[in-house]
């Protein structure tokens, strides 16, 4: 006779079916603390000044203008995919009211990001036809469509599951969560951020970079929280983690690198000064190895970060990019934004 989860006969677990409502006694205070800290990091799109970017856009070469168009098209769709997964999957199956508080806050932050990217599109692409094409990127731009299809492949299989009753269902959920954390938040967006900071290293598009600083801080927190959820499940149900799951995760991350590299080929074309497909490959492989190591899986690439402008962000609101959290910001009473080096 198959066994089913019974929360009345054993200690409650994060992925137990149901909808736990009791915040006291608090089972996962660290998740509540993440929610509480995220509240301090509130920012608004209206704080980002894009006026100087308009003049910078006119200075860009045709190749650079193509890159920016592709970037804002990806941004316009990427966070919507993340938001849908938050609502339809993560909130549904992570059975902790403390964690759901954090996920609710994360959904708000994703909405701010969508507003920021909408503002970017309206500012950077004044032609209505160009904007319409950007919003239709999942259908009309092959390199973005490939990334979206990757997301749907690894994430959609959980959407129709109502309860994580079996070990198989929980492993499918873990693959969804890890795809969300390591591949979408932790690779696709981090790849896009590198292009943004490449422009800023050349003294261009400071408005875009300012908004990206705050998005970067949010996304790093989202990724870190998702990995904390994985850590909790690993501690509570270690039998879910084995060599087969490690191989599935490794295969997933390899696929993500190739999808993002295809996007890089689209953006870089034959190469731009200081940015080309091969250097982006090294960068993505370096990031992918960091994600695998964070999950306790042996890295597969052995590449190093080729972009010095990513390592030098400490003098411009960010410090060492790898293996550390993005610098924190807090909106003060007077509305200014202060940065610190708390990692």
C-alpha positions in Angstrom: 0.0 0.0 0.0 1.6 3.4 -1.0 2.4 5.7 1.8 1.1 9.3 1.8 2.2 12.3 3.7 0.5 12.7 7.1 1.5 15.9 8.9 -0.2 14.7 12.2 2.3 11.8 12.7 5.6 13.4 12.0 7.4 16.7 12.1 6.1 19.1 9.5 8.2 19.7 6.4 8.5 22.6 4.0 7.0 20.6 1.1 4.3 18.8 3.0 0.9 19.2 1.2 -1.5 21.6 2.7 -1.6 25.3 3.5 -0.2 25.9 7.0 -1.4 29.2 8.4 0.1 29.3 11.9 2.9 31.8 12.3 3.4 31.1 16.0 5.3 29.1 17.0 7.4 30.1 14.0 9.0 27.1 12.3 11.2 29.0 9.9 12.2 32.3 11.5 15.0 32.8 8.9 12.4 33.1 6.2 10.5 35.7 8.1 13.8 37.6 8.6 14.3 37.6 4.9 10.9 39.1 4.4 11.6 41.8 7.1 14.9 42.7 5.6 13.5 42.9 2.1 11.0 45.5 3.3 13.9 47.8 4.1 15.1 47.6 0.5 12.2 49.3 -1.1 12.7 51.5 -4.2 10.5 52.9 -6.9 10.9 53.4 -10.6 10.4 57.1 -10.2 13.8 57.3 -8.4 15.6 56.2 -11.6 16.6 59.1 -13.9 16.7 58.0 -17.5 17.1 61.5 -19.1 20.8 61.2 -19.8 20.3 57.8 -21.4 18.4 59.3 -24.3 21.4 61.3 -25.3 23.6 58.3 -24.9 21.4 56.1 -27.1 22.1 58.5 -30.0 25.8 57.9 -29.6 25.6 54.1 -29.9 26.7 52.2 -33.0 24.2 50.2 -34.9 25.5 47.0 -33.2 25.2 48.6 -29.7 21.7 49.8 -30.5 20.7 46.3 -31.5 22.1 45.0 -28.2 20.1 47.4 -26.2 16.9 46.6 -28.1 17.3 42.9 -27.5 18.1 43.5 -23.8 15.0 45.6 -23.1 12.9 43.0 -25.0 14.2 40.2 -22.8 13.7 42.3 -19.6 10.1 43.0 -20.6 9.3 39.3 -20.7 11.7 37.7 -18.2 10.2 38.9 -15.0 6.7 38.1 -16.1 7.8 34.4 -16.4 9.3 34.6 -12.9 6.1 36.2 -11.5 3.9 33.6 -13.0 6.0 30.8 -11.5 5.9 32.5 -8.1 2.1 32.6 -8.1 1.3 29.3 -9.8 3.9 27.1 -8.3 6.2 28.3 -5.5 3.4 30.0 -3.4 1.3 26.9 -3.9 3.7 24.3 -2.7 6.1 25.9 -0.2 4.1 25.2 2.9 5.4 27.8 5.3 3.6 31.1 6.2 6.9 32.7 6.8 8.2 31.7 3.4 5.0 32.9 1.8 5.4 36.3 3.4 8.8 36.5 1.6 7.3 35.2 -1.7 4.6 37.9 -1.4 7.3 40.5 -1.0 9.2 39.0 -3.9 6.1 39.3 -6.1 5.9 43.0 -5.3 9.6 43.4 -6.3 9.0 41.6 -9.6 6.1 44.0 -10.3 8.5 46.9 -9.7 11.0 45.4 -12.1 8.3 44.9 -14.7 7.4 48.6 -14.3 11.0 49.6 -14.6 11.4 47.6 -17.8 8.2 49.0 -19.2 9.6 52.5 -18.5 12.8 51.5 -20.3 10.9 50.4 -23.3 8.9 53.6 -23.5 12.0 55.6 -23.1 14.4 53.7 -25.4 12.0 52.6 -28.1 9.8 55.7 -29.0 8.4 54.0 -32.1 5.2 52.1 -31.3 6.0 49.3 -33.7 9.4 48.7 -32.1 7.8 48.6 -28.7 5.1 46.2 -29.9 7.8 43.9 -31.3 9.7 44.0 -28.0 6.7 43.0 -26.0 6.1 40.1 -28.5 9.7 39.0 -28.1 8.8 35.4 -26.9 7.2 34.9 -30.3 9.1 37.1 -32.6 12.8 37.0 -31.5 14.2 33.4 -31.8 17.0 33.9 -29.1 14.4 35.0 -26.5 11.9 32.4 -27.6 14.6 29.7 -27.0 15.1 31.0 -23.4 11.4 31.0 -22.8 11.0 27.5 -24.1 13.8 26.4 -21.8 11.9 27.9 -18.8 8.7 26.2 -19.8 10.3 22.9 -20.3 11.8 22.7 -16.8 9.1 24.6 -14.9 5.6 23.9 -16.4 5.5 20.2 -15.4 4.7 21.2 -11.8 1.9 23.7 -12.6 -0.9 21.1 -12.8 0.2 19.2 -9.6 -2.2 20.1 -6.8 -0.3 18.4 -3.9 3.3 17.1 -3.6 2.3 13.7 -2.3 5.0 11.6 -3.8 8.8 11.7 -3.9 8.6 12.0 -7.7 6.4 15.1 -7.4 8.7 16.7 -4.9 11.7 16.1 -7.1 9.9 17.7 -10.0 9.2 20.7 -7.7 12.8 20.9 -6.7 13.8 21.0 -10.4 11.3 23.9 -10.9 12.7 25.8 -7.9 16.3 25.2 -9.0 15.6 26.2 -12.5 14.0 29.4 -11.2 17.0 30.2 -8.9 20.1 28.9 -10.7 19.1 29.4 -14.3 16.6 32.2 -14.7 17.4 34.5 -11.7 21.0 33.3 -11.4 22.1 33.0 -15.0 19.8 34.6 -17.6 19.5 37.8 -15.6 23.1 37.8 -14.5 24.1 37.5 -18.1 21.9 40.5 -19.0 23.4 42.5 -16.1 26.9 42.0 -17.6 25.9 43.8 -20.8 24.4 46.7 -18.8 27.6 47.1 -16.7 29.7 46.9 -19.9 27.9 50.0 -21.1 28.4 51.7 -17.8 32.1 50.9 -17.7 32.3 53.0 -20.9 30.4 55.9 -19.3 27.1 55.2 -21.0 23.5 54.6 -19.9 23.9 55.5 -16.2 20.1 55.6 -15.7 19.8 52.0 -16.9 22.8 51.0 -14.6 21.2 52.7 -11.6 18.0 50.8 -12.0 19.9 47.6 -12.6 21.8 48.1 -9.4 18.5 47.8 -7.5 17.1 45.0 -9.6 20.4 43.2 -9.2 20.1 43.5 -5.4 16.6 42.2 -5.5 17.4 39.3 -7.8 20.3 38.2 -5.7 18.0 38.1 -2.7 15.5 36.1 -4.6 18.1 33.6 -5.7 19.6 33.4 -2.2 16.1 32.7 -0.7 15.4 30.0 -3.2 18.6 28.3 -2.5 17.7 28.5 1.3 14.5 26.7 0.5 16.5 24.0 -1.3 18.8 23.8 1.7 15.8 23.3 4.0 14.3 20.6 1.9 17.7 18.8 1.7 17.9 18.9 5.5 14.3 17.7 6.0 14.2 15.1 3.2 17.7 14.1 2.2 16.5 11.1 0.3 15.2 13.4 -2.4 18.8 14.3 -3.3 20.9 11.7 -5.1 23.2 11.3 -8.1 20.3 11.2 -10.5 19.0 14.6 -9.3 22.5 16.1 -9.4 22.8 14.9 -13.1 19.4 16.4 -13.9 20.5 19.7 -12.4 23.8 19.7 -14.2 22.1 18.9 -17.5 19.6 21.7 -16.8 22.3 24.3 -16.2 24.3 23.2 -19.2 21.1 23.8 -21.3 20.7 27.2 -19.7 24.2 28.2 -20.6 23.7 27.2 -24.2 20.3 29.1 -24.4 21.9 32.2 -22.9 24.9 31.9 -25.2 22.6 31.8 -28.2 21.1 35.1 -26.8 24.7 36.4 -26.5 25.4 35.6 -30.2 22.3 37.6 -31.1 23.3 40.5 -29.0 27.0 40.6 -29.9 27.0 39.7 -33.5 30.6 39.7 -34.8 31.7 41.2 -31.6 31.9 44.7 -30.0 34.9 46.3 -28.2 35.3 44.5 -24.9 32.2 42.3 -25.5 32.0 39.2 -27.7 30.5 35.7 -27.7 33.6 33.9 -26.5 34.1 36.2 -23.5 30.4 35.9 -22.7 30.7 32.1 -22.9 33.5 32.2 -20.3 31.5 34.5 -18.1 28.4 32.3 -18.3 30.4 29.2 -17.6 32.0 30.8 -14.6 28.5 31.8 -13.2 27.1 28.4 -13.9 30.0 26.8 -11.9 29.1 29.1 -9.0 25.5 27.9 -9.1 26.5 24.3 -9.2 28.9 24.7 -6.3 26.2 26.5 -4.3 24.0 23.4 -4.8 26.7 21.1 -3.6 27.4 19.8 -7.1 30.8 19.5 -8.7 31.4 22.4 -11.2 31.8 21.3 -14.8 33.5 24.2 -16.7 36.4 25.6 -14.8 36.2 29.0 -16.5 37.1 32.3 -15.0 35.3 35.6 -15.1 36.8 37.5 -18.1 35.0 40.8 -17.4 37.1 43.1 -15.2 34.3 45.7 -15.2 32.2 43.1 -13.2 34.9 42.8 -10.6 35.3 46.6 -10.3 31.7 47.4 -9.5 32.6 48.0 -5.8 33.4 51.6 -6.6 30.0 52.0 -8.3 27.5 50.6 -5.8 28.5 46.9 -6.3 31.5 45.0 -5.0 33.0 41.7 -5.9 30.4 40.0 -8.0 31.1 36.4 -7.4 30.2 34.4 -4.2 28.9 37.5 -2.4 25.6 39.3 -2.1 24.9 42.5 -4.0 25.4 45.7 -1.9 22.3 46.6 0.1 20.4 49.8 -0.3 17.8 51.3 1.9 15.4 54.2 1.2 16.0 56.7 4.0 13.5 59.0 5.5 14.5 61.8 3.1 14.2 59.5 0.1 17.9 59.1 -0.7 19.5 55.8 -1.4 22.6 54.7 0.6 24.9 51.8 -0.1 27.0 49.7 2.2 29.4 46.8 1.9 27.5 44.2 3.9 28.0 40.9 2.2 
